[in-house]
Amino acid sequence: MSRVTIDEALNRIERWIELREGRCRFVVATGFHGIWEAHRNPRLRDVLNSADLFCPDGIAPVWISRLRGMPLPGRVPGPELLARFAVRANRTSYRSFFYGDTEETLAALKERFERRHHGHRVVGTLSPPFRKLELEEERAMVKQINEARPDVLWVGLGLPKQEWWIHRNLDALRVPVVVGVGAAFRLVSGQVKRAPAWVGDSGLEWLWRLAMEPAKLWRRDLVDGPRFLYRALAETIQIRVRQAVAAERPKR
C-alpha cells in the first residue's frame, strides 16, 4: 500500500490533474476486504498492485503494517478522500463525474455537493444497470464520461466490481484520474450515516457500518474479517521470526 496521508493523496491527485499527462491515473482505496479478495484472486491482486495510488481505507492495514515494522501514516478512507477533494475543488473549480450506485444516491450526492461546494463542478452522474453490461453499453458509458471532460471520475460500484471496471476501461478513459471509492457515495450523500472520526481511528468503523447495513455487510465482516485477521497475523509472525533470526546471525 502507498505510505500517504489524506493530504498527500489529495496533493498527488491535484498534481495529476494539473499535469494532464494523456493517461488516466488509477487510485484504489480499500481496507481488509480488498486485501482479502486480492489474496484469494491473483488476477485481482495484479489489478490492485497496478494502481498509481493504493490507499489504506480501513484500520486493519494500518495495524498490520505497524506489527510488521513498516507503519503506514494512517487511514485514507474513500469517503473522506471524496469529501475533502470537494472542499479543495470548491476553490479550484475541478470537475467530477460520479459513476455507480443508484439514481437516488447520485441525485442526493450531487445536490449536497452543489449546495455546499458551489465551485466544485459536478459534470455528470451515471447509474449503470445492476447486471453485466454488454460491450457496446459499456463503451457508450465511457464515451459519455469522456465527453463530460471531468478532472476526476469517482467510481462507486463496490469492490471488486469497480476495480475490474476501471482496469477494463483504463486505456479508453480520457480523464486525468479515476478513483474507486466503494460505498462512499451513500456515506457522503448522507443516505448512510458516517461513523465519527474517533470510531474509525479506534478500529470500530466496521461495527458501525455493520449496524447501519447488516444485510449487506454481515458476511464480509463476520466471516471474511476473522479469516483475514488469522491469515494476516500468521504471516506477520512468520515475518517477525525471520527478522529475528536474521538479526541474530553473526556478522562477517
Buried (B, 14 or more C-beta within 10 A) or exposed (E): BBEBBBEBBBEBBBEBBEEEEEBBBBBBBBBBBBBBBBBEEEEBBEBBEBBBBBBBBBBBBBBBBEBBEEEBBBBBBBBBBBBBBBEBBBEEEBBBBBBBBBEEBBEBBBEBBEEEBEEBBBBBBBBBEEEEEEEEEBEEBBEEBBEBEBBBBBBBBBBBBBBBBBBEBBEBBBBBBBBBBBBBBBBBBEBBEBBEEEBBBEBBBBEBBBEBEEEBBEEBBEEBBEEBBEEBEEEBEEBEEEEEEEEEEEEE
